[in-house]
Amino acid sequence: MDYSNLKNKTIYDFCNDESVINDLVVSKEDFFRDLEEYPLLNAHVLIEYAEMTHNDELLQAVKSQYKAELEAENNE
């Protein structure tokens, strides 16, 4: 799986299982609306998905590509 450029990908690029997606987001429309206001939502959803599926490669890619943003958020 290609985990490059995760800031331009979402859960919908990695999962098509509606039950899994429904556990992560309220609805596709709400997710994309909220994503415009809070871009780090994408990182949090992908991290949760990686943890749910025990996908360490995705988890590390998200943490690496969103490192600065996640650190800044944690320091607020």
Order of alpha helices (4+ residues) and beta strands (2+ residues): alpha-alpha-alpha-alpha-alpha-alpha
